[in-house]
Amino acid sequence: MILGKRGRWSAKPVGLAGLLVVSLFLASCAEVSVRDEGRGGERSRWLSKLSGSRWEGGAGPEVQKALSEREFLELVLLRNRGLKNAYESWKAALQAAGATGFLPEPKAMVGVFLEPVETRVGPQRAFVRLGQAFPLTRRLSAKEEAARRRAEAQAALFRQKSLDVLSEAKAGIAAYRFSEDALRISREQLDLLASWSRVLLARFRTAKGRHPDLVRLQVEMGKLEDQIASLKDLLGLRRARLNHLVDRPSDAPLALGKGREGWKRPLPDPKEAEALMQKANQELKALDLLEQAAQAEVRVAGATRTPDLDLGLRWIMTGEARNGGVAGSGDDPIALELGFRLPIQASRYDALERAAKRRRRAAREKRLERQNRLRSRLREDFYHAQEAARRLSLYGDTLLPKARESVQVQLQAFRAGKGNFLDLIDAERVLLDFQLQRSRAQAEGDKARADLEALLGMAWRERDMEAAEAAQGTKEARKNR
C-alpha cells in the first residue's frame, strides 16, 4: 500500500497495485521442479546395482596400501577423475534444468518529468512502472522439457561412464595379470635353462658335451633375459596405468592376486545381445534423450514467431492542486498497461526454426551412426571372446599336455645319451610359447567380456540372474512333485 501526501491511505488503487505486484513476483519465480538426486539418490542406487552391494561411498580403501581386485574396483568408482567429471556434468545439467521454466525478469522503470504536468488535481512530477512479459505459447514448457531431457542424458552418460571405467579397469587388470604370468613363466624357464647350463658345462669339461649345444643354450638364455627385462618394464607401465585410473602414484603397490581360469558366465546369443544393447546401453539412451531435447527446441524455435503479452502497472506521483477544495487533490493515479511484442522479423524466426530442425536431424543421425558403431564393436567383442575361449581350450586341454610330454621325452632321451640337446631346447621353447599363448587367451577373453559388460550395461547380468532364478524354481518344482 502507498501513503498519500495528505497522510491518507488510497486503499482501492493501492490494493490493486499491491495485488498486481505480488502476482508479477510470483509469476516470475515459477521455477520448474527438477530434483537433484545426484549425491545420495539415483547415483547411490546405480552404483549399488553396479557393484552388487550396498553403495556406502565414503573414503573407501586406503589409497597407499596394496589393493586387492575388489578394493581396486571400489576405488575406481570413488576416485576416477573421468567419472567425477561425468558426475559434475550431470549435476550441472540438473542445475541448468532447474533454471528453466521461469518467466522473463520483471522490469521496473522510474521516470521524472522535466517540466511538471499540470492537471486539475495537481502537478504530475514523476512515475514508477512495473512490467512483466508473459509468453502466449508453451515456449517455457518446451524449454523446460529440453533442459530436463539434457539432464537425463547427462545422467545416462554418467552411468555409461561408470560402466566404461569399470571395463577399462578390468581390462587393465587382465593385462597386468598376463604380464605377471609371462614374467613368472619366463623366469621359471630361465631357471630351468640355467640348471641345464650347469649340466652342459660339467659334461663339456669331461669331454662328453658338445660346444654347439652350450652356445645354443647361452643364446636362448640371453633371449630370455632380454624378454624378462622387457616384461618388467611392461609390468611397471601397466601398474602405472591402473594406478592412474584411481588417481594414485604410478608405483603404488597392487595385490590383485591370480585370476580364475576360464569364465563362469556364458556368452548370450549375438542376436539376443544386440537386442539387449538396444534396450540397455546407456550411451544410446543418452543420444535418444538428446534427440528428444532437440525436438523440444524445434518447438521453442517455432514459438518465437508468436507475440508475448506485456502486463504493466504505472504509478504517477502527483502533488497538491494549487486551488484548494479540489476533489482528489494530490491523489496518485495508477494505470494498468497491456502491450504485445510484435514478431515482425519473419526471416529471422524462419532461420531459427530451420537451424533447430537441422540440429534435431543431426542428433538423430548421430544416434544412428553411434548405434551402428556399437553394433560393430559388439560383434568384434563376440569374436574376440569366442576366439579366446577356443584358444584357451585348445592350449589348456590339448597343446600344453602334448608339449609337456614332448619335453619329457626329449629330456629322457638326452639323459640317456640318445637325444639331441637342440631338440630339447626346441621342445622347451614350444612349451614356453604355449604357456604364454594360454595366458594371453585368458587376458584377451577377459578384456572382450569386460567390454561386453560395458556395452550391455546391467542387461547381461540381469538376464543371467533371471535364468538362474528360473532354473532354481524349476528344480524346486521338480522336488515338490
C-alpha positions in Angstrom: 0.0 0.0 0.0 1.1 3.6 -0.7 0.8 6.5 1.7 -0.5 9.7 0.0 0.7 13.3 0.5 -2.1 14.1 3.0 -1.4 11.0 5.1 -4.4 9.2 3.7 -4.4 5.6 2.5 -5.7 5.3 -1.0 -6.9 1.8 -0.4 -8.6 0.9 -3.7 -5.8 1.8 -6.2 -3.1 0.8 -3.7 -4.7 -2.6 -3.0 -5.0 -3.2 -6.8 -1.3 -2.2 -7.2 -0.2 -4.5 -4.4 -2.1 -7.4 -5.8 -0.5 -6.8 -9.2 3.0 -6.5 -7.8 2.6 -9.8 -5.8 1.2 -11.5 -8.9 4.1 -10.4 -11.0 6.6 -11.5 -8.4 5.0 -15.0 -8.0 4.7 -15.5 -11.8 8.3 -14.5 -12.4 9.5 -17.0 -9.8 7.6 -20.1 -11.1 10.5 -22.4 -11.5 10.4 -25.9 -12.9 10.6 -28.7 -10.3 13.8 -30.7 -11.1 15.1 -32.8 -8.3 18.8 -33.0 -7.9 19.3 -36.6 -6.8 22.9 -36.7 -7.8 24.5 -37.1 -4.4 22.5 -39.6 -2.4 19.7 -40.8 -4.6 19.9 -42.1 -8.1 23.8 -42.1 -8.1 23.9 -44.3 -5.0 21.3 -46.7 -6.3 23.1 -47.1 -9.6 26.5 -47.7 -8.0 25.0 -50.2 -5.6 23.5 -52.0 -8.5 26.7 -51.9 -10.4 28.9 -53.1 -7.6 26.5 -55.8 -6.5 26.4 -54.5 -2.9 25.1 -51.5 -0.9 27.0 -48.4 -2.0 28.2 -46.5 1.0 30.6 -44.2 -0.7 32.8 -42.6 2.0 36.6 -42.7 1.8 36.9 -46.3 0.5 40.1 -48.4 0.9 43.3 -46.8 2.0 45.0 -45.4 -1.1 48.6 -46.2 -0.3 48.2 -49.9 0.6 48.4 -52.8 -1.8 44.9 -53.1 -3.3 43.1 -56.4 -4.0 40.9 -56.6 -7.1 37.7 -55.9 -5.2 39.3 -52.9 -3.4 40.7 -51.6 -6.6 37.4 -51.7 -8.4 35.7 -50.0 -5.4 38.3 -47.3 -5.5 37.8 -46.8 -9.3 34.1 -45.8 -8.6 35.3 -43.4 -5.8 38.4 -41.7 -7.2 38.4 -41.9 -11.0 38.7 -38.4 -12.4 36.7 -39.1 -15.5 33.8 -40.5 -13.5 33.9 -37.4 -11.3 33.8 -35.2 -14.3 30.7 -37.1 -15.7 29.1 -36.8 -12.3 29.7 -33.0 -12.1 28.4 -32.6 -15.7 25.2 -34.4 -14.6 24.8 -32.2 -11.6 25.5 -29.1 -13.7 22.8 -30.2 -16.2 20.3 -30.7 -13.3 21.0 -27.2 -12.0 20.7 -25.8 -15.5 17.3 -27.6 -15.9 16.3 -26.0 -12.6 16.9 -22.6 -14.0 14.4 -23.0 -16.9 10.7 -22.6 -16.7 10.9 -19.0 -15.4 9.1 -16.1 -16.9 11.4 -13.3 -18.1 12.6 -10.9 -15.4 10.1 -8.2 -14.5 11.1 -4.7 -15.4 11.0 -1.6 -13.2 11.2 1.9 -14.6 11.4 5.3 -12.9 10.7 8.5 -14.9 10.9 12.2 -13.9 9.1 14.8 -15.9 11.5 17.6 -16.9 8.5 20.0 -16.6 5.7 19.1 -14.2 2.5 18.3 -16.0 -0.2 20.5 -14.6 -3.6 18.7 -14.0 -6.8 19.7 -12.3 -5.8 17.6 -9.2 -2.2 18.7 -9.1 1.1 18.6 -10.9 2.5 15.3 -12.0 6.2 15.2 -11.3 7.4 11.5 -11.7 6.2 8.0 -12.3 7.1 4.4 -11.5 6.4 1.5 -13.8 6.4 -2.3 -13.1 6.1 -4.7 -16.1 6.1 -8.4 -16.7 6.2 -10.2 -20.1 4.1 -13.4 -20.5 4.7 -15.8 -23.4 1.3 -16.6 -25.0 2.5 -20.1 -26.2 4.0 -23.1 -24.4 7.6 -21.9 -25.1 8.5 -22.1 -21.5 7.3 -25.7 -21.1 9.2 -26.6 -24.3 12.4 -25.1 -22.8 11.8 -26.9 -19.6 11.4 -30.2 -21.4 14.6 -29.7 -23.5 16.6 -28.9 -20.3 15.1 -31.9 -18.5 15.9 -34.2 -21.4 19.5 -32.9 -21.4 19.8 -33.5 -17.7 18.5 -37.1 -18.1 21.0 -37.6 -21.0 23.8 -36.5 -18.7 22.6 -39.0 -16.1 22.7 -41.7 -18.7 26.2 -40.6 -19.8 27.3 -40.8 -16.1 26.0 -44.4 -15.9 27.8 -45.3 -19.2 31.0 -43.7 -18.0 30.9 -45.8 -14.8 30.5 -48.9 -17.0 33.3 -47.8 -19.3 35.6 -47.1 -16.4 35.0 -50.4 -14.8 35.5 -52.1 -18.2 38.8 -50.2 -18.6 39.8 -51.3 -15.1 39.0 -54.9 -15.7 40.8 -54.9 -19.0 43.8 -53.3 -17.3 43.8 -55.9 -14.5 43.7 -58.7 -17.2 46.7 -57.1 -19.0 48.5 -56.7 -15.7 47.9 -60.4 -14.7 49.1 -61.5 -18.2 52.4 -59.6 -17.7 52.8 -61.1 -14.2 52.2 -64.6 -15.7 54.5 -64.0 -18.6 57.2 -62.8 -16.2 56.8 -65.8 -13.9 56.8 -68.3 -16.7 59.9 -66.7 -18.3 61.8 -66.7 -15.0 60.9 -70.3 -14.4 62.2 -71.1 -17.9 65.4 -69.2 -17.3 66.0 -71.0 -14.1 65.5 -74.3 -15.9 67.9 -73.4 -18.7 70.4 -72.2 -16.0 70.3 -75.7 -14.4 70.8 -77.3 -17.8 73.7 -74.9 -18.5 75.5 -76.2 -15.4 75.0 -79.8 -16.6 76.3 -79.0 -20.0 79.4 -77.2 -18.6 80.2 -80.2 -16.4 79.9 -82.5 -19.5 81.9 -80.2 -21.6 84.8 -80.3 -19.0 84.8 -84.1 -19.2 84.7 -84.0 -23.0 81.2 -85.5 -23.0 79.4 -82.3 -24.0 79.3 -80.5 -27.3 80.3 -76.9 -27.7 77.4 -76.0 -30.1 74.9 -77.2 -27.5 76.4 -74.9 -24.9 76.4 -71.9 -27.3 72.8 -72.6 -28.3 71.8 -72.7 -24.7 73.5 -69.5 -23.9 71.8 -67.8 -26.8 68.4 -69.0 -25.5 69.2 -67.7 -22.0 70.2 -64.3 -23.4 66.9 -64.0 -25.3 65.0 -64.9 -22.1 66.9 -62.4 -20.1 66.0 -59.7 -22.6 62.4 -60.8 -22.6 62.3 -60.7 -18.8 63.7 -57.2 -18.7 61.1 -56.1 -21.3 58.3 -57.7 -19.3 59.5 -56.0 -16.1 59.2 -52.6 -17.8 55.8 -53.5 -19.3 54.6 -54.6 -15.9 55.6 -51.2 -14.4 53.8 -49.4 -17.3 50.6 -51.4 -16.7 50.8 -50.9 -13.0 51.1 -47.1 -13.6 48.0 -47.2 -16.0 45.9 -48.9 -13.3 47.1 -46.5 -10.6 46.3 -43.5 -12.8 42.7 -44.8 -13.1 42.3 -44.3 -9.3 44.5 -41.2 -9.1 47.3 -42.9 -7.2 51.1 -42.6 -7.6 52.4 -44.6 -10.6 54.4 -47.0 -8.4 51.7 -47.6 -5.7 51.5 -51.3 -4.9 48.9 -53.7 -6.1 47.9 -57.1 -4.8 45.4 -58.2 -7.4 46.0 -61.9 -7.0 45.7 -64.7 -9.6 42.5 -64.7 -11.7 40.5 -67.8 -12.2 41.0 -69.6 -15.5 38.0 -69.7 -17.9 34.7 -68.0 -17.4 31.5 -68.9 -15.5 29.1 -66.7 -17.3 28.2 -68.0 -20.8 28.0 -65.6 -23.7 24.5 -64.6 -24.9 23.4 -65.3 -28.4 24.7 -62.5 -30.7 21.2 -61.5 -31.8 19.9 -61.5 -28.2 23.0 -59.5 -27.2 22.2 -56.9 -29.9 18.6 -56.6 -28.6 19.9 -56.3 -25.1 22.2 -53.5 -26.2 19.4 -51.6 -27.9 17.4 -51.8 -24.7 20.1 -51.2 -22.0 23.1 -49.3 -23.5 23.3 -46.1 -21.6 25.1 -44.2 -24.4 22.3 -44.9 -26.8 19.8 -43.8 -24.2 21.6 -40.5 -23.8 21.7 -39.9 -27.5 18.0 -40.7 -27.7 17.3 -38.2 -24.9 19.4 -35.6 -26.7 17.3 -36.1 -29.9 14.2 -35.6 -27.8 15.7 -32.4 -26.4 16.4 -31.2 -29.9 12.8 -31.9 -30.9 11.6 -29.8 -27.9 14.0 -27.0 -29.1 12.3 -27.1 -32.5 9.0 -26.3 -30.7 10.8 -23.5 -28.8 12.1 -22.0 -32.1 8.6 -22.3 -33.7 7.0 -20.5 -30.7 9.3 -17.4 -31.1 7.1 -16.2 -34.0 4.1 -15.7 -31.7 3.7 -12.5 -29.7 4.3 -12.1 -26.0 1.9 -10.3 -23.7 3.4 -7.5 -21.6 1.4 -6.6 -18.5 2.4 -3.4 -16.6 1.4 -1.1 -13.8 2.2 2.7 -13.8 2.0 4.9 -10.7 2.2 8.6 -11.3 3.3 10.8 -8.4 1.1 13.9 -8.2 1.4 17.0 -6.0 -1.3 19.0 -4.3 -3.7 21.1 -6.5 -3.0 24.9 -6.5 -6.6 25.6 -5.9 -7.9 24.3 -2.6 -11.0 22.2 -2.3 -10.5 20.2 -5.5 -11.7 16.7 -5.1 -8.9 14.1 -5.5 -6.2 16.7 -5.0 -2.8 15.0 -4.6 -4.1 11.6 -5.3 -1.6 9.4 -7.3 -3.3 7.8 -10.3 -2.4 4.1 -11.1 -2.8 2.8 -14.6 -2.8 -0.8 -15.8 -1.0 -1.3 -19.1 -1.3 -4.0 -21.7 1.2 -4.5 -24.5 2.5 -7.1 -27.0 5.8 -8.0 -28.5 5.4 -7.8 -32.3 7.3 -10.6 -34.0 7.8 -8.9 -37.4 11.3 -10.4 -38.2 9.8 -13.4 -40.0 13.1 -14.3 -41.8 14.9 -14.4 -38.5 12.4 -16.7 -37.0 12.4 -18.9 -40.1 16.2 -19.2 -39.8 16.0 -20.1 -36.1 13.4 -22.8 -36.8 15.3 -24.3 -39.7 18.5 -24.4 -37.6 16.7 -26.2 -34.8 15.3 -28.8 -37.2 18.8 -29.3 -38.6 20.1 -29.9 -35.1 17.3 -32.4 -34.5 18.2 -34.3 -37.7 21.9 -34.1 -36.7 21.1 -35.6 -33.3 19.2 -38.4 -34.9 22.0 -39.2 -37.4 24.5 -39.1 -34.6 22.4 -41.6 -32.6 22.0 -44.0 -35.6 25.7 -43.7 -36.5 26.8 -44.4 -33.0 24.3 -47.3 -32.9 26.0 -48.9 -36.0 29.4 -48.4 -34.4 28.3 -50.1 -31.2 26.8 -53.0 -33.1 30.2 -53.5 -34.9 32.0 -53.2 -31.6 29.6 -55.8 -30.1 30.3 -58.2 -32.9 34.1 -57.7 -32.6 33.9 -58.3 -28.9 31.9 -61.5 -29.5 34.6 -62.6 -32.0 37.4 -62.0 -29.5 35.6 -63.6 -26.6 34.8 -66.7 -28.6 38.3 -66.9 -30.1 39.8 -66.5 -26.6 37.6 -69.3 -25.3 38.5 -71.6 -28.2 42.3 -70.9 -27.8 42.1 -71.3 -24.0 40.5 -74.8 -24.5 43.0 -75.7 -27.3 46.1 -74.8 -25.4 44.9 -75.8 -21.9 43.3 -79.2 -22.9 45.3 -80.3 -25.9 48.6 -78.5 -26.9 50.1 -77.9 -23.4 49.8 -81.5 -22.3 51.4 -82.6 -25.6 54.2 -80.0 -25.3 55.0 -81.2 -21.7 55.0 -84.8 -22.9 57.4 -83.8 -25.7 59.8 -82.1 -23.3 59.8 -85.1 -21.0 60.5 -87.4 -24.0 63.4 -85.2 -25.2 64.8 -84.9 -21.7 64.8 -88.6 -21.1 66.5 -89.2 -24.5 69.1 -86.6 -23.7 69.9 -88.0 -20.3 70.2 -91.5 -21.9 72.7 -90.0 -24.4 70.4 -90.8 -27.3 68.8 -87.4 -28.0 69.9 -84.2 -29.4 70.1 -81.3 -27.0 68.9 -78.9 -29.6 65.7 -80.8 -29.9 65.2 -80.5 -26.2 65.7 -76.7 -26.5 63.2 -76.5 -29.3 60.6 -78.6 -27.3 61.1 -76.3 -24.2 60.7 -73.2 -26.4 57.4 -74.6 -27.8 56.2 -75.3 -24.2 57.0 -71.7 -23.2 55.2 -70.3 -26.2 52.1 -72.4 -25.5 52.0 -71.3 -21.8 52.2 -67.7 -22.9 49.5 -68.2 -25.5 47.2 -69.7 -23.0 47.7 -66.8 -20.6 47.2 -64.3 -23.4 44.0 -66.0 -24.4 42.7 -65.7 -20.9 43.6 -62.0 -20.8 42.1 -61.3 -24.2 38.9 -63.1 -23.2 38.7 -61.0 -20.0 39.1 -57.8 -22.0 36.4 -58.7 -24.5 34.0 -59.7 -21.8 34.7 -56.5 -19.9 33.8 -54.5 -23.0 30.7 -56.6 -23.5 29.6 -55.7 -20.0 30.1 -52.0 -20.8 28.0 -52.3 -24.0 25.2 -54.3 -22.4 25.1 -52.5 -19.1 23.2 -54.4 -16.5 21.1 -56.3 -19.0 23.6 -59.3 -19.4 23.9 -59.7 -15.6 20.1 -59.4 -15.1 19.4 -61.9 -17.8 21.7 -64.4 -16.1 20.1 -63.8 -12.7 16.6 -64.3 -14.2 17.8 -67.5 -15.9 19.3 -68.8 -12.6 16.1 -67.9 -10.7 14.0 -69.7 -13.3 16.3 -72.8 -13.1 16.1 -72.8 -9.3 12.3 -72.5 -9.5 12.2 -75.4 -11.9 14.4 -77.5 -9.6 12.2 -76.8 -6.6 9.1 -77.6 -8.5 10.5 -81.0 -9.5 11.4 -81.7 -5.9 7.8 -80.9 -4.8 6.4 -83.4 -7.3 
